[in-house]
Amino acid sequence: MRARKRNLHRSLLVLLALGATATALAASAALDAISSQQAASGLRAALSKGIDVAVGQLGQKNGFLGDPKVAIPLPPALEKADQMLRMVGMGGKADELKATMNHAAEDAVAQAKPVFKSALQRMTVSDAKGILTGGDGAGTAYFRRATSAQLAGKFKPIVAAQTEKLGLARQYDEYAGKAAQLGLLSAQDASLNDYVTAKALDGLFSRIADEEHQIRAHPMEQASSLIKAVFGAL
């Protein structure tokens, strides 16, 4: 009986693998019917739309703070340890700090569009085909690889300017740095500005992923005929 179950399980796995392979081959064949230039142009149009929506939503006032999905919480050390708040003189300012962190992320994200547009211009036809056949999230993953370092460099000074207004970042970093040395905090959480920058990037890529998913799932609802043709072929 056990041997029969094992064989059945193996057979199901083989069928699933064959099904996935067939789906990938069908998608590739459908795309082959579209010129490489069309495929690349359609992908750029779709990703450009996703960028515009994501940056437009998150870069406005309360774009982060008003959205529970991307709102940046206080660093774990502050959420979990009231004692730490008192030790760095932040006991009565947690709400103010949270608002400042999220508004800093909003200001930073508003500067992201040129970096993304540049990444789109650098995208090769080979990149485009790989993203199109790579499945849901492949476009977002490309942006993470191509833009994260540059975006972090742009975001951090904007975040720092906002947190500096509260006069709390330096106090937090001094105490949290010692906690990190003792293994009580992660290295990222030991710097308030690094923490906010990383969370801002996570929120931005999360929203771009949402837009990519919508385009892949509902290509025929898109206004662009090129997006319809390319993603409809998938």
C-alpha positions in Angstrom: 0.0 0.0 0.0 2.8 2.4 0.9 4.7 1.6 -2.3 1.5 2.3 -4.3 1.1 5.6 -2.6 4.7 6.5 -3.2 4.3 5.6 -6.9 1.1 7.7 -7.1 2.8 10.6 -5.5 5.7 10.4 -8.0 3.3 10.2 -10.9 1.5 13.3 -9.7 4.8 15.2 -9.4 5.8 14.2 -12.9 2.4 15.3 -14.3 2.8 18.7 -12.5 6.3 19.1 -13.8 5.2 18.3 -17.3 2.2 20.7 -17.0 4.5 23.5 -15.8 6.9 22.8 -18.7 4.1 22.8 -21.2 2.8 26.1 -19.9 6.2 27.7 -20.1 6.7 26.3 -23.7 3.3 27.6 -24.7 4.1 31.1 -23.3 7.4 31.1 -25.1 5.8 30.0 -28.3 3.1 32.8 -28.0 5.8 35.4 -27.4 7.7 34.1 -30.4 4.7 35.1 -32.5 5.4 38.7 -31.3 8.5 40.5 -32.5 11.2 40.9 -29.9 10.9 44.7 -30.2 7.2 44.5 -29.6 7.7 42.3 -26.6 10.3 44.7 -25.1 8.2 47.7 -25.8 5.1 46.1 -24.3 7.0 45.2 -21.1 8.4 48.7 -20.8 5.0 50.2 -21.2 3.6 47.9 -18.5 6.4 48.4 -16.0 6.4 52.2 -16.7 2.7 52.2 -15.8 3.4 50.2 -12.6 6.1 52.7 -11.7 3.8 55.7 -12.2 1.1 54.2 -10.1 3.3 53.1 -7.3 5.3 56.3 -7.0 2.2 58.4 -7.4 0.4 56.6 -4.6 3.3 56.3 -2.1 4.9 59.6 -2.9 1.9 61.7 -1.8 1.1 62.9 1.7 0.1 59.9 3.9 1.0 57.6 1.0 2.8 55.4 3.5 1.3 56.4 6.8 -2.3 56.0 5.6 -1.8 52.6 4.1 -1.6 49.7 6.6 0.1 47.4 4.1 3.2 49.7 3.7 3.1 51.9 6.8 6.5 51.8 8.5 6.2 50.7 12.1 8.6 51.8 14.8 11.8 49.7 14.8 11.2 46.4 16.7 13.4 47.6 19.6 11.0 50.5 20.2 7.8 48.5 19.6 8.8 45.8 22.1 10.8 47.7 24.7 9.1 50.6 26.5 12.2 50.8 28.7 14.3 51.6 25.6 12.0 54.4 24.7 12.6 56.0 28.1 16.3 55.4 28.0 16.7 57.4 24.8 14.3 60.1 25.9 11.6 59.0 23.4 8.9 57.9 25.8 6.4 60.6 24.8 7.4 60.9 21.1 6.7 57.5 19.6 3.7 58.7 17.5 5.7 61.7 16.3 8.6 59.5 15.4 6.4 57.1 13.5 4.8 59.9 11.5 8.1 61.4 10.7 9.5 58.1 9.5 6.6 57.6 7.2 6.6 61.1 5.8 10.3 60.8 5.2 9.6 57.7 3.1 6.9 59.5 1.2 9.4 62.3 0.4 12.0 59.8 -0.7 9.8 57.8 -2.9 8.8 60.9 -4.8 12.4 61.0 -6.1 12.4 57.4 -7.4 10.8 57.7 -10.8 14.0 58.9 -12.7 15.9 55.9 -11.3 13.3 53.5 -12.5 13.0 55.1 -15.9 16.7 54.8 -16.4 16.6 51.1 -15.5 13.9 50.7 -18.1 16.1 52.3 -20.8 18.9 50.0 -19.9 16.7 46.9 -20.2 17.8 44.7 -23.1 15.5 42.6 -25.3 16.9 39.5 -23.6 16.1 41.0 -20.2 12.5 41.7 -21.4 11.9 38.2 -22.7 13.2 36.7 -19.5 10.9 39.0 -17.4 7.9 38.2 -19.6 8.4 34.4 -19.3 9.7 34.6 -15.7 6.2 34.7 -14.1 4.5 37.0 -11.7 7.0 39.2 -9.9 9.8 38.9 -12.4 9.6 42.6 -13.4 9.7 43.7 -9.8 12.7 41.4 -9.2 14.5 43.0 -12.1 13.9 46.5 -10.6 15.2 45.3 -7.2 18.4 44.1 -8.8 18.8 47.1 -11.1 17.8 50.0 -8.8 18.1 49.1 -5.1 21.6 50.5 -4.5 21.0 53.7 -6.4 17.6 54.2 -4.7 19.0 53.7 -1.3 21.7 56.3 -2.0 19.0 58.8 -3.0 16.6 57.9 -0.2 18.9 58.0 2.8 19.8 61.7 2.8 16.1 62.6 2.4 15.2 60.3 5.3 18.1 61.7 7.4 17.0 65.3 6.8 13.5 64.5 8.2 14.5 62.4 11.2 17.2 65.0 12.1 14.4 67.5 12.7 13.2 65.6 15.7 16.7 65.4 17.1 16.2 61.8 17.9 18.1 59.8 15.3 21.5 60.4 16.9 20.2 59.4 20.4 18.6 56.3 19.0 21.6 55.3 17.0 24.0 55.7 19.9 21.9 53.4 22.2 20.8 51.0 19.5 24.4 50.7 18.2 25.5 49.4 21.6 22.5 47.0 21.7 23.5 45.7 18.2 27.0 45.0 19.5 25.5 42.8 22.2 23.4 40.9 19.7 20.1 42.5 20.9 19.4 44.2 17.6 20.1 43.6 14.0 22.6 45.9 12.3 19.9 47.5 10.2 17.8 48.3 13.2 20.8 49.9 14.9 20.5 52.9 12.5 17.2 54.7 12.3 17.9 56.1 8.9 19.0 52.7 7.5 15.8 51.2 8.9 13.5 53.7 7.4 15.3 53.6 4.0 15.0 49.8 3.8 11.3 49.9 4.8 10.6 52.6 2.2 12.2 50.5 -0.5 10.3 47.4 0.7 7.0 49.4 0.5 7.8 50.7 -3.0 8.7 47.4 -4.5 5.6 45.8 -2.8 3.4 48.3 -4.6 5.2 47.8 -7.9 4.7 44.0 -7.4 0.9 44.6 -6.9 0.7 46.6 -10.1 2.7 43.9 -12.0 0.3 41.3 -10.7 -2.7 43.2 -11.9 -1.3 43.7 -15.4 -0.4 40.0 -15.7 -3.7 38.8 -14.3 -5.9 41.2 -16.3 -4.0 42.2 -19.5 -7.2 42.8 -21.5 -8.3 45.5 -19.0 -5.3 47.6 -19.8 -5.7 50.8 -21.9 -2.6 50.2 -23.9 -3.1 47.9 -27.0 0.6 47.0 -26.9 0.3 45.8 -23.2 -2.8 43.8 -24.2 -1.1 42.1 -27.1 2.1 41.2 -25.2 0.6 40.1 -21.9 -2.4 38.6 -23.5 -0.1 36.3 -25.3 1.0 34.9 -21.9 
